[in-house]
Amino acid sequence: MRRRGLILLAAGLAATVAAVLVIREGWPGADSLDPQPIRLTKFAADGVLLPAPGEVPPAPGSIDTKAGPRRLQLRWGPAVQGVAPRGAVGYEVRWGEHPDKLDRQRLIAEPAVQLDGLDNGRQYTVDVRAIDSFGRRSAPSRAIGIPKAGDPAPLSFVDDFDGDRLPDPARWQLANRGACAFAGAGLDDERHRLTVTGSCGAESTQLRARTPVTVDGGNATVAVDTTAPGPQGTLTIDLVPGPAEMIGGPSDAAAGADPTLPPGTVRARISAQHNADGSESTVAGVLHSPEMASDAQLVSVPHQLIGLTQRFTVDIRPDGVHLSADGSEITHVNIHPQWTQATLLIGFQGPAGNQWRAAVDRIAFTGGRTPDYTTPPALTVHEPGSAFYPATNLRQVSGVDGARLLLTLAPTQATDLSGLTATIGDTTVPVLPAIPGTTPTPGVRYPAYADFPAAAVRVDSNDHLDAGLNLANPAVDLVHADLELIPTPGTKPQRRDQPPPNALPLQPLAAPPVSTLLGAAGKPIPSGEPVPRGRAVLDVRLDGLGGQQFTGDLAGLAGVEVLLDGKLIATLPTAEQGPGVAGNWRFAVDMTRLSAGPHSIEARSVAVDPTIKEGASFVSFLVAQ
């Protein structure tokens, strides 16, 4: 039986035969103190034929340029004319302030790019070259762009995420299960935007605004500028009439009534999906709690390209709820929420089992007063049924009138949460649903809160606060908890200096390989069928888009190596005029000398940067008697 798999191997840790060491070299002039870039030398063992390059691809053609705050968006080829340059598998983008000194560079697979961290009002020159499977470059297509400041948002709350600490805890709180996600300032070119990254499986992460969204004269607006949903990701914009941090759960609803949403909730959902034919598409819909009736439908929207910022706007008007993208309406739903203010939750979810990343450039909305913020103590909340022994010798926190414990719970079975209480020290208070009328449902997030008087807000000598949850039948999980202190009116809120969170460094990834063993006629050999003696063909495809999805860039490709039963039989350099990015190659392999029985063939993608993991794919096969 033939098996296929995809794994990642650390460069230098894979089992490597001596021949590999001979034909991998450093680039001339590389600093000997730094890891030297890898350069491969062409090699073919007896009976192996290497693929040969075709014509150099033509230039990408006209480039569509769109200026924004500190950024330029550029599209070309398939994203503009609908056709990629012949033979192009990726692109090299160079830019700079001087036409004769384009000193910045990115390698990408998608025919579009967003350049961030630029100076508004300054002219930039951008050259784009198509790259083929062997690293050969086309002539450049050139564009000129001048970033410009965004129009002032006519909304009462605006956050452009350009402060010293991101996200500002007085404005935002990030909620997720088990600290599976992170939010902070981006690095380098992304230092003026909020970056959210995570690996949360099927769970979403939600960014909560401490400022409420308000309805004035029947109107309210929320606008989010973001790169989300991202490849195979989902973006949600929730308006919840209560102090919730996380809501929802597994649901088949894509538009209209969603039984997992609390009463009165409105949700805009934008989701990118990978189709069976390999294409990408994006759909959007407005969802709401079941007590509201609507004509909501799922609609297709223009697919968002990797790393490009888009503005999604939710408008509540007397005629219903409107969802727009970059100023163009996507859908209108005839629902009429009855609340006058709501909590805003921005949700991010990536593909299950993979890391995901989203950048947020601006969030603006019609908002009320932002509550005063006092830095809370470190918090530990003990789940119902766990051992909890309230500490003694506690110190009361001064300058506060009380505290609110915000909870996200998830019942594990049908249960009554009306008897749930929370304890701090010797004070026990009831835990209430964040939205009255919410029914606890197994597997669905249940937002709740508990209000404590000032006398109960007591910490230990390490400025730490312990709280316990109490329930006779503890069939509930604690998903997330936060503590908000309520400053005493007339006192200055206490904000301790906290170091900003470290941004997650993002290293470009090499395109992952996929290998297929073909017969001499070029057709796949059926699974389980022995490979006939004679010549077979190994088809190796490196998925550039797959490698670009998380970081937005691709690592430069030095080449491809092929090993048969652990022995190197082929090395194909792909950096003829500079690092490659991806491609599709076919290696002819003579099977006549192989013994009958099981064998394996491996293809490796080798990055120019030796610190980047190799990609490897394996095919196991049987040789006929």
matplotlib code that plots the C-alpha trace (Angstrom):
import matplotlib.pyplot as plt

x = [0.0, 1.3, 1.2, 1.7, 2.4, 3.6, 6.0, 8.4, 12.0, 14.4, 17.2, 20.3, 18.5, 17.2, 19.2, 21.6, 23.9, 27.4, 26.5, 24.1, 27.0, 29.1, 26.6, 25.2, 27.4, 27.3, 26.9, 30.1, 30.7, 28.3, 29.4, 31.1, 29.6, 26.0, 24.4, 25.4, 22.7, 22.4, 23.3, 22.6, 24.5, 22.7, 23.1, 21.5, 22.4, 22.5, 19.1, 17.6, 16.6, 16.1, 13.5, 14.6, 13.4, 11.2, 10.9, 11.4, 8.0, 6.9, 6.6, 3.5, 1.9, 0.0, -0.2, -3.2, -2.1, -4.3, -2.9, -4.0, -2.7, 1.0, 0.4, 0.2, -1.9, -0.8, -2.5, -1.5, -1.8, -4.7, -5.9, -6.3, -6.3, -7.5, -4.4, -1.1, 2.2, 3.1, 5.3, 5.0, 4.9, 5.5, 6.7, 9.5, 8.5, 11.1, 10.4, 12.1, 12.0, 14.5, 13.8, 17.5, 17.6, 14.8, 16.3, 13.3, 12.1, 9.4, 8.8, 5.1, 2.9, -0.3, -0.5, -1.1, 0.8, 0.3, 3.4, 3.0, 5.0, 5.4, 5.4, 2.3, 2.9, 6.2, 6.6, 7.6, 8.7, 7.7, 9.1, 7.3, 9.0, 7.5, 9.5, 9.5, 10.2, 13.9, 14.2, 14.5, 13.1, 11.0, 11.6, 10.0, 6.7, 6.9, 4.4, 4.5, 2.5, 2.1, 0.6, -2.0, -3.6, -7.1, -10.1, -11.2, -13.8, -17.1, -17.5, -17.1, -14.7, -11.6, -8.5, -5.8, -3.6, -0.6, 0.0, 2.9, 1.0, -1.2, -3.9, -4.5, -6.0, -8.2, -9.9, -9.6, -9.4, -8.5, -10.4, -9.6, -9.4, -6.1, -4.1, -4.1, -3.9, -1.9, -2.5, 0.2, 2.0, 3.5, 7.2, 9.1, 6.7, 3.7, 4.5, 1.5, -1.1, -2.5, -1.4, -3.5, -2.0, -3.2, -3.5, -6.8, -8.2, -11.9, -12.2, -12.4, -10.6, -12.6, -11.4, -13.8, -14.2, -14.6, -16.5, -20.1, -21.6, -24.5, -27.6, -28.5, -31.8, -32.0, -28.5, -25.2, -22.1, -19.1, -16.2, -13.2, -10.1, -8.4, -6.7, -9.1, -10.7, -7.5, -7.0, -9.7, -10.4, -13.5, -14.1, -17.1, -18.4, -20.8, -23.1, -24.2, -26.6, -24.7, -21.2, -20.0, -16.5, -17.0, -20.2, -21.4, -20.5, -20.6, -23.5, -24.6, -26.1, -24.3, -27.0, -30.2, -31.2, -28.3, -29.4, -25.9, -26.2, -27.5, -30.9, -30.7, -27.3, -26.4, -23.4, -21.8, -19.8, -17.3, -15.6, -13.0, -13.1, -11.0, -13.0, -12.7, -11.2, -8.4, -9.9, -10.6, -13.9, -15.4, -19.0, -20.7, -24.0, -25.7, -26.8, -28.9, -30.5, -33.5, -36.2, -35.7, -37.1, -35.4, -34.9, -31.1, -29.2, -25.6, -24.0, -20.7, -18.3, -15.1, -12.3, -9.9, -6.2, -3.6, -2.4, -4.6, -6.6, -10.3, -12.9, -16.0, -18.8, -22.0, -24.7, -27.8, -30.5, -34.3, -34.7, -32.5, -28.9, -26.5, -23.1, -20.6, -17.1, -14.9, -18.0, -20.0, -23.1, -22.9, -26.3, -29.2, -31.3, -34.6, -34.0, -34.4, -32.5, -34.3, -31.2, -29.7, -26.1, -24.2, -20.8, -18.6, -16.7, -14.4, -13.8, -10.9, -10.7, -8.2, -8.2, -8.5, -5.1, -3.1, -1.7, -3.4, -2.6, -4.7, -3.7, -6.1, -5.4, -8.4, -11.7, -14.2, -17.8, -20.5, -19.5, -20.5, -18.3, -15.3, -15.2, -12.3, -9.6, -7.6, -5.0, -6.5, -4.4, -3.3, -6.3, -6.8, -10.4, -11.0, -13.6, -16.7, -15.7, -12.0, -10.2, -10.4, -9.2, -9.6, -6.4, -6.1, -4.1, -5.3, -4.9, -7.9, -7.3, -7.7, -9.4, -12.1, -15.8, -15.9, -15.0, -16.8, -15.7, -16.4, -16.8, -17.2, -18.5, -19.2, -21.7, -20.6, -24.2, -27.6, -27.4, -29.0, -26.6, -29.1, -27.3, -23.8, -21.9, -18.4, -16.2, -13.4, -12.0, -15.1, -17.5, -19.8, -22.0, -24.3, -23.1, -25.6, -26.1, -24.5, -27.6, -30.9, -32.7, -29.6, -30.1, -27.1, -26.5, -23.8, -20.8, -22.0, -20.3, -22.3, -21.2, -21.8, -20.6, -20.4, -20.2, -18.2, -18.3, -15.2, -14.6, -14.2, -11.5, -8.6, -5.2, -2.3, 1.2, 2.0, -0.9, -2.7, -6.5, -8.0, -11.7, -13.7, -16.8, -19.3, -22.0, -23.7, -23.5, -20.3, -21.0, -19.4, -16.0, -14.4, -13.3, -12.0, -12.2, -11.2, -11.5, -12.5, -12.0, -14.5, -12.5, -14.0, -15.5, -13.2, -10.0, -7.3, -7.5, -4.4, -2.5, 0.7, 3.3, 3.2, 5.7, 4.0, 3.5, 6.2, 5.0, 5.3, 8.3, 7.2, 9.7, 8.7, 7.9, 9.1, 6.4, 5.2, 5.8, 3.4, 4.7, 3.0, 4.4, 3.4, 3.9, 6.0, 2.9, 2.5, -0.6, -0.8, -0.1, -3.2, -2.9, -1.7, -0.7, 3.0, 5.2, 6.3, 9.9, 11.2, 10.9, 8.7, 8.1, 8.0, 5.8, 6.8, 4.6, 5.4, 2.3, 3.3, 0.0, 0.1, 3.5, 2.4, -0.8, 0.5, 3.4, 2.3, 5.7, 7.6, 11.1, 13.5, 13.9, 17.4, 16.1, 14.6, 16.3, 15.0, 16.1, 15.3, 15.4, 17.3, 20.0, 20.3, 19.5, 18.7, 19.4, 17.6, 18.7, 15.9, 17.8, 19.3, 18.7, 17.7, 15.8, 12.8, 9.5, 7.5, 7.0, 6.1, 8.8, 8.9, 11.9, 12.2, 13.6, 14.8, 13.2, 14.8, 17.6, 15.4, 14.7, 11.1, 9.2, 8.7, 10.6, 10.2, 11.0, 11.3, 11.2, 12.6, 12.2, 15.4, 15.2, 18.1, 18.0, 19.4, 17.4, 14.2, 12.7, 12.9, 9.6, 9.5, 6.9, 7.2, 5.7, 5.9, 5.5, 6.0, 8.2, 6.7, 8.4]
y = [0.0, 3.4, 6.1, 9.8, 12.3, 15.8, 16.6, 19.4, 18.7, 21.0, 22.0, 20.1, 17.6, 15.4, 12.3, 13.6, 11.6, 12.7, 13.8, 16.4, 18.0, 18.2, 20.0, 22.5, 25.6, 29.0, 32.1, 34.0, 37.0, 35.8, 36.8, 33.8, 34.7, 34.4, 31.2, 31.2, 31.1, 27.7, 27.3, 24.0, 22.5, 20.6, 16.8, 13.7, 10.1, 7.5, 6.9, 10.2, 13.0, 16.5, 18.9, 21.7, 25.3, 26.8, 30.4, 33.2, 34.6, 38.0, 41.0, 41.1, 43.9, 46.9, 47.3, 48.7, 50.9, 52.0, 54.3, 54.2, 55.3, 54.3, 51.7, 50.9, 48.1, 46.7, 44.2, 42.8, 39.9, 37.6, 40.1, 42.8, 41.2, 37.8, 36.0, 35.2, 35.8, 32.6, 30.4, 32.6, 30.7, 33.7, 37.3, 39.4, 42.8, 45.5, 49.0, 52.1, 55.9, 56.3, 54.7, 53.7, 52.2, 49.8, 48.4, 46.5, 43.1, 40.5, 37.2, 36.2, 33.8, 35.8, 38.6, 41.3, 42.8, 45.4, 47.4, 48.7, 51.0, 53.7, 57.4, 59.3, 61.9, 60.3, 58.8, 55.2, 53.3, 49.6, 47.0, 43.7, 40.8, 37.4, 34.4, 30.9, 27.5, 28.0, 31.4, 33.3, 36.8, 38.6, 42.3, 44.5, 46.2, 49.5, 51.5, 54.7, 55.3, 57.9, 56.7, 59.1, 59.6, 58.2, 60.3, 61.4, 58.9, 60.6, 58.3, 59.1, 56.2, 55.7, 53.5, 53.6, 51.3, 53.6, 54.0, 52.7, 49.7, 47.6, 46.8, 49.5, 47.7, 50.7, 50.1, 46.4, 43.0, 39.8, 36.7, 33.1, 29.6, 28.6, 31.6, 30.2, 33.6, 36.8, 40.4, 43.1, 45.6, 44.3, 44.3, 46.5, 47.5, 46.5, 48.5, 50.9, 48.1, 45.5, 42.0, 39.0, 35.6, 32.2, 28.5, 27.8, 24.8, 25.3, 28.0, 31.7, 34.5, 37.7, 41.2, 43.1, 46.8, 48.3, 51.2, 50.4, 50.8, 53.2, 53.7, 57.3, 58.0, 54.4, 54.5, 52.9, 52.1, 49.8, 49.9, 47.4, 47.8, 44.4, 41.7, 39.1, 36.7, 35.5, 32.2, 29.7, 32.0, 33.7, 37.2, 38.1, 41.4, 40.9, 43.4, 41.9, 43.6, 42.8, 42.4, 39.5, 38.6, 35.5, 34.1, 31.4, 27.8, 25.1, 26.0, 25.2, 28.6, 30.8, 33.5, 34.3, 32.8, 31.2, 29.3, 29.7, 33.5, 35.2, 37.1, 40.4, 39.6, 40.7, 39.1, 39.9, 36.9, 36.9, 33.5, 32.5, 28.9, 26.6, 24.9, 21.4, 22.6, 24.4, 27.9, 30.3, 32.1, 34.3, 34.4, 36.7, 36.8, 38.5, 36.2, 37.0, 35.4, 33.1, 35.4, 37.8, 36.9, 37.9, 37.2, 36.9, 34.9, 33.9, 35.9, 35.6, 38.5, 39.4, 37.2, 39.0, 38.5, 37.5, 40.4, 43.1, 45.4, 45.6, 47.7, 45.9, 48.1, 47.1, 49.8, 49.6, 51.8, 52.1, 49.8, 47.0, 45.9, 46.6, 44.9, 46.5, 45.9, 48.8, 51.0, 48.5, 46.9, 43.1, 42.4, 44.1, 42.2, 43.5, 43.0, 45.6, 45.2, 46.7, 47.7, 51.2, 50.1, 46.9, 45.3, 45.0, 41.8, 41.3, 37.6, 35.9, 32.2, 30.5, 27.1, 24.2, 22.8, 25.6, 28.9, 32.0, 35.7, 38.9, 42.5, 45.3, 48.9, 50.7, 50.1, 52.9, 53.0, 55.1, 54.8, 55.9, 56.8, 54.6, 53.4, 54.5, 51.9, 50.7, 47.9, 44.8, 42.4, 39.1, 36.7, 33.0, 31.6, 28.1, 26.1, 24.6, 21.3, 22.1, 22.6, 26.2, 27.5, 31.2, 32.9, 34.8, 37.9, 39.7, 43.4, 45.5, 47.3, 51.0, 53.5, 51.1, 50.9, 47.3, 44.8, 42.8, 39.3, 38.6, 34.9, 32.8, 29.3, 26.3, 23.7, 20.1, 18.9, 20.2, 22.0, 24.7, 27.6, 29.6, 28.5, 29.4, 31.7, 33.2, 33.7, 36.1, 35.7, 35.5, 37.1, 35.1, 36.6, 35.2, 34.7, 36.2, 35.7, 38.6, 38.7, 37.9, 35.0, 33.1, 29.4, 27.2, 24.9, 22.1, 23.2, 26.8, 29.7, 31.1, 34.7, 35.7, 38.1, 38.6, 41.9, 42.2, 45.1, 47.1, 45.2, 42.0, 43.2, 41.8, 40.6, 38.7, 40.0, 39.3, 41.5, 38.3, 37.7, 34.2, 33.6, 30.4, 29.3, 27.2, 24.9, 21.8, 20.0, 21.3, 20.3, 23.4, 24.4, 27.8, 29.1, 32.6, 35.1, 38.8, 41.1, 44.8, 47.2, 50.0, 53.1, 55.4, 58.5, 61.5, 59.4, 59.0, 55.6, 53.6, 52.2, 50.3, 50.4, 47.1, 46.2, 45.9, 42.3, 41.0, 40.7, 37.3, 37.2, 36.0, 34.1, 33.5, 29.9, 27.7, 26.5, 23.0, 20.2, 17.6, 14.6, 12.2, 9.1, 8.8, 6.1, 6.6, 7.9, 10.6, 9.2, 8.7, 5.1, 3.8, 3.3, -0.2, -1.1, -2.1, 0.2, -1.5, -1.8, 0.8, 4.6, 6.3, 10.0, 11.9, 15.0, 17.6, 20.6, 23.4, 25.3, 28.9, 30.2, 27.6, 28.8, 32.5, 32.1, 32.7, 35.2, 36.9, 36.2, 33.2, 32.1, 32.1, 28.6, 27.3, 24.2, 20.7, 17.5, 14.0, 10.9, 7.3, 4.9, 7.6, 8.1, 11.4, 10.9, 14.5, 18.1, 20.8, 24.4, 27.0, 30.2, 30.9, 34.7, 34.9, 32.7, 30.8, 30.7, 27.6, 25.5, 22.2, 19.8, 16.3, 14.0, 10.9, 8.0, 4.6, 1.8, -1.2, -1.6, -1.6, -4.9, -6.1, -5.0, -1.8, 1.4, 5.1, 8.3, 11.7, 15.3, 18.1, 21.9, 23.6, 27.3, 29.7, 30.6, 27.7, 28.6, 27.9, 24.4, 22.1, 20.9, 17.2, 14.9, 11.1, 8.5, 4.8, 2.3, -1.3, -2.5, -5.3, -8.7]
z = [0.0, -0.9, 1.9, 1.6, 4.4, 5.0, 7.9, 8.8, 9.6, 11.3, 8.9, 9.9, 12.1, 9.3, 8.5, 5.8, 3.6, 2.8, -0.7, 0.7, 2.6, -0.5, -2.6, 0.0, 0.2, 1.7, -0.5, -1.2, 1.1, 3.8, 7.3, 8.9, 12.3, 11.0, 9.6, 5.9, 3.3, 1.6, -2.0, -3.8, -6.7, -9.4, -9.0, -10.6, -9.8, -12.5, -14.0, -12.8, -15.2, -13.8, -15.1, -17.3, -17.3, -19.9, -21.0, -18.5, -17.4, -18.8, -16.5, -14.3, -16.3, -15.0, -11.2, -9.4, -6.5, -3.5, -0.8, 2.8, 6.2, 6.4, 3.7, 0.0, -1.5, -4.9, -7.1, -10.5, -12.8, -11.8, -9.3, -12.0, -15.5, -14.3, -15.9, -14.3, -16.2, -18.1, -15.9, -12.8, -9.5, -7.3, -7.2, -5.9, -4.6, -4.0, -2.8, -1.5, -1.4, -4.2, -7.6, -7.9, -4.4, -3.7, -0.5, 0.8, -0.5, 0.0, -1.7, -2.1, -4.0, -4.3, -6.9, -4.4, -1.5, 1.3, 2.3, 5.9, 8.1, 5.4, 6.0, 5.0, 2.2, 1.0, -2.5, -2.8, -5.9, -6.1, -8.6, -9.0, -10.9, -11.7, -10.6, -12.2, -10.7, -11.1, -9.5, -12.8, -12.8, -15.3, -16.2, -13.5, -13.6, -11.7, -9.6, -7.7, -4.6, -1.8, 1.5, 3.0, 6.4, 6.7, 6.7, 10.3, 11.4, 12.2, 15.2, 18.9, 19.6, 17.4, 18.1, 15.4, 17.6, 17.4, 21.2, 23.3, 24.7, 22.5, 23.2, 25.7, 28.7, 29.5, 26.1, 25.3, 26.9, 25.0, 26.0, 24.9, 26.3, 27.9, 26.7, 23.2, 21.6, 21.9, 21.1, 20.9, 18.8, 15.6, 14.8, 12.4, 9.6, 11.7, 14.8, 14.2, 14.2, 16.6, 15.8, 17.0, 16.7, 18.0, 17.7, 19.4, 17.4, 16.7, 19.4, 18.6, 20.4, 21.2, 21.7, 24.0, 24.0, 27.5, 25.9, 25.1, 21.6, 21.9, 19.7, 19.0, 17.2, 16.1, 14.6, 15.5, 13.6, 14.1, 11.6, 11.7, 9.5, 9.5, 7.5, 9.1, 8.4, 6.6, 4.8, 6.0, 8.9, 10.4, 11.6, 13.8, 14.9, 17.9, 19.6, 22.9, 25.3, 28.5, 30.1, 28.0, 27.0, 24.9, 23.4, 20.9, 20.3, 17.6, 15.2, 11.7, 11.3, 8.7, 8.6, 10.4, 13.8, 15.7, 18.9, 20.5, 20.7, 23.9, 23.7, 21.8, 20.2, 16.6, 14.9, 11.5, 10.3, 7.5, 6.7, 4.2, 3.0, 0.9, -1.9, -3.2, -6.5, -4.7, -5.0, -2.1, -1.5, 1.2, 2.4, 4.9, 6.8, 9.7, 12.5, 15.6, 18.6, 18.0, 19.4, 16.5, 13.0, 9.8, 6.1, 6.5, 3.9, 3.4, 0.6, -1.4, -1.2, -3.0, -1.7, 0.6, -0.5, 2.0, 4.2, 2.7, 5.1, 4.5, 6.3, 7.5, 8.8, 10.7, 10.7, 12.8, 11.3, 11.7, 8.7, 10.0, 10.2, 7.2, 6.7, 4.3, 3.0, 1.9, 1.6, -0.5, 1.1, 1.4, 3.0, 4.8, 7.4, 8.7, 12.4, 15.1, 18.3, 21.3, 23.3, 23.4, 24.3, 23.8, 24.4, 21.2, 20.7, 17.7, 17.2, 15.3, 14.4, 12.2, 10.5, 13.0, 13.9, 12.4, 13.7, 12.5, 12.4, 11.9, 12.0, 13.1, 11.9, 13.3, 15.2, 15.3, 16.6, 18.1, 21.7, 25.1, 28.0, 28.6, 32.2, 34.3, 34.5, 37.5, 36.9, 38.6, 40.6, 39.2, 39.3, 39.8, 39.6, 40.8, 38.9, 40.7, 42.3, 42.6, 45.9, 47.0, 50.4, 50.7, 51.9, 55.1, 56.1, 53.0, 52.3, 51.0, 47.7, 48.2, 46.0, 44.6, 45.2, 44.3, 41.6, 38.8, 38.0, 34.4, 33.6, 30.4, 31.3, 29.2, 30.6, 30.0, 30.3, 30.9, 34.2, 36.3, 37.0, 39.1, 42.2, 41.1, 43.4, 43.6, 46.7, 47.4, 51.0, 53.3, 50.8, 48.6, 46.0, 43.3, 39.7, 37.3, 33.5, 31.6, 29.4, 31.3, 29.8, 28.6, 28.8, 29.8, 26.9, 26.8, 24.8, 24.3, 26.0, 28.9, 29.8, 33.4, 36.1, 39.8, 41.6, 44.8, 47.3, 48.1, 51.4, 49.5, 47.1, 49.1, 47.8, 49.3, 49.8, 46.2, 45.0, 43.9, 44.2, 44.5, 43.7, 43.8, 42.0, 43.9, 42.5, 43.9, 40.5, 39.0, 35.4, 33.9, 32.6, 33.2, 29.7, 30.7, 33.6, 34.1, 37.0, 36.6, 39.5, 40.0, 41.0, 43.7, 42.1, 42.6, 43.0, 40.4, 38.8, 39.6, 36.6, 37.3, 34.7, 32.9, 30.2, 26.8, 25.7, 23.3, 19.8, 18.3, 15.9, 12.5, 10.4, 6.7, 6.0, 3.1, 0.8, 1.9, -0.7, -1.9, -3.8, -6.2, -7.9, -11.5, -14.1, -17.2, -19.0, -16.4, -14.6, -10.9, -9.8, -8.0, -4.3, -3.4, -7.0, -7.4, -9.4, -12.6, -13.3, -15.7, -15.4, -13.0, -12.4, -9.1, -9.3, -6.7, -6.1, -3.6, -2.5, -2.3, -1.0, 1.7, 2.9, 2.7, 4.7, 8.3, 8.0, 4.8, 3.2, 1.8, 2.6, -0.3, -1.8, -2.4, -4.2, -4.0, -3.0, -3.7, -1.7, -2.6, 0.4, 2.3, -0.4, -2.3, -6.0, -7.2, -6.2, -8.2, -7.5, -7.7, -7.2, -10.6, -10.4, -6.7, -4.3, -5.7, -3.9, -5.2, -8.3, -9.9, -11.1, -12.4, -11.8, -13.9, -11.8, -13.2, -11.0, -12.9, -10.4, -7.3, -5.5, -5.3, -2.3, -0.3, -0.9, -0.1, -1.9, -0.2, -1.6, 0.5, 0.0, 1.2, 2.2, 1.5, 5.2, 7.2, 10.3, 8.5, 8.7, 5.7, 4.2, 3.3, 1.8, 1.5, -0.8, 0.1, -2.7, -3.8, -6.7, -8.7, -8.8]

ax = plt.figure().add_subplot(projection="3d")
ax.plot(x, y, z, "-o")
ax.set_aspect("equal")
plt.show()
